[in-house]
């Protein structure tokens, strides 16, 4: 058995294996993930080879992810599969363990995946779910009450609209935890188009694009994939909601779904506009792995120092244990001059006074929960609690569905 990067001569085997595992009609799609991706390199396809035959494979997608005000390097893992004749003997597990070493070698801070199998397989390998909040809304378009005058809604035009949409995406997602940094090459590459990253409609005012909406209607269900708008001009959301509900009415939509927070301003206006019953949902398919915990935490030091500098109070020198993930430990030291360091634990380390699970750690890091939600069970001093509250505020976490990957 060999575990390594794929060779060019083996790519046809990889494509055939993906068709066998996922979609017998996906031959062209899987080839486009290679040929149509300007960021693709052969080592990103990992394989298990037995007797010169590829019997297990996966793909690594190198991306940059926004976590609060910081960017981290993410290795998105997809297409994990093993030939049916070789399943159940540990090939996929061995491949996943080898891939963690590969992620470290190429400088990834986080591994991410979206599982379509029971999560226990990945949990045994050290992966942890990050719950993503979404919504399901019954659609009663007959009573919609949205006023959207003064806006022009048009279908997205690739030739004329992409530059403005890309700039708008960067603007609104710069501080949005969980989103992917999209380069222009990312917008242009075929795999992104296959995953339908392009908007459905754009909203203009005085000739300028101030918002966009990406959605799909299938039978009686509408899925909202993504929404973008000028932050200081939320009225554009009314225009997007009005257009969307008109489209839902024409196609007699009964249910609207989305994988982003029910507290998002678009969802709040949508709920008010169609007078439907809103049900919050949670998706636990996204799983994360800290490739190198101390290195990952160092990515946040500059942003944390800025938060401390902007705080209304001062904090004493202290060292706080952050977490232990996959047998990795790290602590955060606050120095007298206001600087921060990621250091090993020592005798002076302050224990948080509460057992953070790995799921808690990821939710705290991304902002799915804030320190105030953990603090109720903690037994640390008021100074330490205020310090951690400054570093770990609650945020809305969004991973837009077209970004997989």
N, C-alpha and C positions, 0 to 999 in steps of 0.2 A: 504494500500500500504506500502510495506517495500522496502527500498533501502539499500543494504548491500553487503557483500562478498557472493559469491556463496557457497553453501554447497556441499560436495562431492556427495551427493545423487541427486543433481540437475544438475550435469554436463551433463547428457544425454539430459535433456531439453535444455540446452544451445547449445549443438551441433545440436540438431534438429532445434532449432530456427535459427541458422546460415545457415543451409542447406535451410530452407524455405526462408530466406531473400536473400541469395547470390548464392548458388549453390546446387541444389538438389542432385548432385553426390559428394558433398564434405565431406561426413561423416567421412571417414578415415583421410582426410586432417585436419579437425578441431579437431579430437581427437589427432592427432600428435602434434598440437600446445600445448596440455596439457601434454601428455605422453612422447613426444619426446624432451621436453624443460627442460633441467636440472635446469634452473633458475625459473621455474614456481612454484607459490604458490597460493593457493585458493583465498586469498584476491585480487589477480590481476584480477580476473574475477568479475566484478561488475554487479549486477542484480537488476531489479525491480520485486518484487513478489506481485501478487494479487491473493487472494484466493488459496494460496499454488502453484501457477503456475508462472513460469518465463515468463514474457511478454515483457521484454526489457533487453538488456545486452550489455556489451562492455568488451574489454580486455585491460589491461595496460601492456606494455612491458618495463621493466626497463633497460635502456641503459646509456652509457656514451658517450657524444658527444663532439667533438673537436670544439671549437670556437676560432679561432686564435691559440694562444699558450696555451690556458686554456681549461681544461676539466670541463664540467658541467654534472649534472645528469639529464637525460631526461626520462620522462614518455611518451612512445609512445602509443597512443590510437588507437585501431583498432577494427573492428568487431562491430561497433555501429549499433544496429538494434532493431526493435520493431515488435512484431507480428502484421500482417496486420489488425486484428480485433481491435487493441488497438491504432492505429496510430492517430495522430492529436489532442491528448488531453494533451500533455506535458510530457509524461513519459520519453522520451529520453532527453528532456531538463533538467528535474529534475535529471536524472542519470548523465548527464554531469556536472552539478553543484556539485553534491555530489562527483564526481570523482576528481574535483579540490581539495576538502578538503582531499581526500585520497592521492593525489600526495604530498600535503604539509606534511601530516602525515608521509610518508615514505621518506621524504627528497629530493624530486625532485625539481630541479631549474626551469625546463622548461617542459611544456606539448607540445607534437607535435602530429599532425595527418595529414593524407593525405585523403582529402575528395573526395568521388565519387558522392556526391550530391551537389546541389548549395551551395556555400560557405556562403550565407546569413544566413543559419541556425546557423552556428558556429560563425559568426560575431556578431550576436545578443547576444551571450553568452560571448563575450569578446575576441574571437580568431582573429588573424591577419595573413594574407597570407605573406609568404616569397617567393618572386618570384625566381625560379630556372631557370638558363639559359641552353638551350640545342641547338641542331642543327639538321637540315635536309639537306641531301646532295644527289643530283642526282649522280648516279653511272655510270661512263663511263670507265669501266675496260679495254676496248680495247686500251686505250691510256695510261695506267699506266706506270710511269717512276720511279719506286723505286728500288734502288740498296741495297740489303740486304745480301751481301756476308759475310762469316765468322760467321754466326749464325746458330744454330740448333733449328728448331721449331718442337715441339712434342706435342701431345695431353697431357693434364694434367693427371698425374697419382696420384691417391689419396694416395697410399701407400708410394711413394718415394718423392713426390713434395710438400706436404702440409706444412711441417715445413718451408721450404725455402720461399714459397709464403706468409705465415703468417708473417715471419720476414720482408719480403719486403713490405708488406702492412703497417706494423707498421712504417717502416722507411720513406716511402714516404708520409704518411698521418699524421705524427706527428705535422705538422704545417699547415695542410690543413683544413680550416674552413668548418664545416658542416659534416664532416665524423664521423662515429661511431667507437669507440674503440672496436676492436674485440678480445676478449679473445680466448684462444684455445677452451674452452668449447663452445663458440659461433660458431666457425668454425665447430665443431663436431656435434652440435645439429641438430636434424631432421628438425625443422622449417627453419633453414638457408639453408639446402639442398633443401627443397621444393621451397624456393625462389631463388634457383640456385646461391648461393654465390660463388661456386667453379669456378675457371677459366676454360676456354675452352682449351687454349694452353699456353705453357710456352716457353720462349726463352732462350737458353743456349749459353754461350761462355766459352770455356776452361772448360767445365763440370759444370759450375756454372749457376744457374738460375738468370738472371739479369732483366727479365721482364715477364709479363703475360698479357693475354687478355681474357676477358669474353664477349662472344657475342652469339647471336642466329640469325639464318636465318629462316624466315618463309615466304614461298611463294616468293614474289619478294622484300621483305623488310628485311634488316639486322639491328638488334639493337645492338649497342655497350653498354654493361652494365657497364663495368669497365675496367680500364687499370692501370697497375702498372709497374714501372721501376726504376732502380738505378738512383738516381737524377744526379750523375756526369757522367752518361754514356747514354745520350739521343739517341745515335746511335741505341740502341736496339729498339727504336720506329720505325725506318725504317724497321727492320726485322718483327716487329709485323704488320705494315701496309702492307708490301709485302705479308705476309701470308694471311692476312684478305682479301685483294683484289683478291688474287688467289681463295679463297673460294667463294667470291662474283661472280667471273667470272664463276666458275663451275656451280653455282646455278642460274645464270642469274639474279642477283640482280639488281633492278632498283633504289632503294632508300635506303640510310643509315641514321639511326637516333640514337641519343644519348641524355641523359639528363645530360650533363655537358658542360662546357663553350666551345664555338667555338674557343676561344683563347688558349685552351689547346694544348700543343705541339703535341699530337697525332692527334688531329683534323686538325691542320695546315698541318702536313705531309700527312694526309689522303686526304685533299682537293687538295694539290699539286700533289699527286700521281695519283689520278683518274681524275683530270681535270673536276670535277663536279661543279655544281652551289650550293653554300652554302647558306642556309637560316637560320638565327638565330631564335630560338624559345624560348618561355617563358612558364613555367608551374607554375600555381598559386595554385596548389592543396595542397601544404604543408602549414600548419597553425600552429602557435605558441601561447603559453600562458605563461606569466610570473607568476609562482605560488606565489613567494614572491620576489618582485622587489629588495628591498635592499639586501637580501641574494644572489640573482642571481648576482648582480653587485659586491658584495664582492669577488666572484670567480675570478674576473678579476684584482683585486688590485695588486697582486704580479707581474703579467705580465705587467701591466701598469707601475708599479714602475721601472721595468727593462727597459722599453722603455724610460722612463724619464731619467734614469741614463745613458743610451747610447746616448741620444740626444746631439747635438753639442751646444745647448743653454740651459740656465737656465731659470726657470719660477718662478714668484713671488707667494707668498701665495694667494690662491683664492678658491672660492667655486662656482661650476657651476651646475646649474639645468640640470639634464640629461633627465628626461621624466616623464610623468604621464601615467601609464598603468593600466587599470582596477581599477581606483580610488586609485592607489598606486603611491606615489611620493618619489623621492630620489634625492640627490645631491652628487656631488663628491668634496671633500675638498682636496686641495693640500697644505700641510704644509710647513713651512720654511725649515724643514730638509729633504724635498724631499719625505716624506711618504704621502700616500693617505688614505682617509677614506670615507666611504659611510655614509652620515649623512642626517637628515631631512633638508628640506629647512629652511632658516632663512633670516633675513633682509639683510645679506651680500651676499646672493646668486646672482651670475651673470646670468641673463637671456640670452639665446643663441641668442636672437634677431630674431629668426625665429621659426615659429610654426612647430615643428617636428610632423608629423603624427605617429601613431603607426607603420605603415609600414616603415617609415623612420627610426624609432628607431631600429627595428630589422635588417634592411639592414645595418645600421651604425655599430651595435654591431657585426654582422657576418663579415662585410667587403664587402658586396655586393656593397655598395657605401662608399667612403671615405669622411672625413670631408671637403676636398677641393671641393667636389661636392655640399655640403650643404652651404659652406662658401660664395658662390656668393650671397646668399640671406640673410645672417646673418649680424647683425650690432654690432659685438663685437670688442674689441680692437685687435690689431695685436698680442699682447702677448697671449691673450686668444685663438685666432685663431691658433697660432703656437702650443700652449699646446694641443688643441683638435686634431690638425692634427697629432701630435705625437702619441696620444692614438688611433686614429681611421684611420689607413691606409686602402686603398682599397686592397682587396684580391679576388682571385677566390674562390667562394663558391661551394662546391660539396657535394651532398648527394647521394652516389652511390645507384642506384636503387635496388640492392639485399638487402639493409639494411632496407627495409620497412616491418617488423622491425626485 
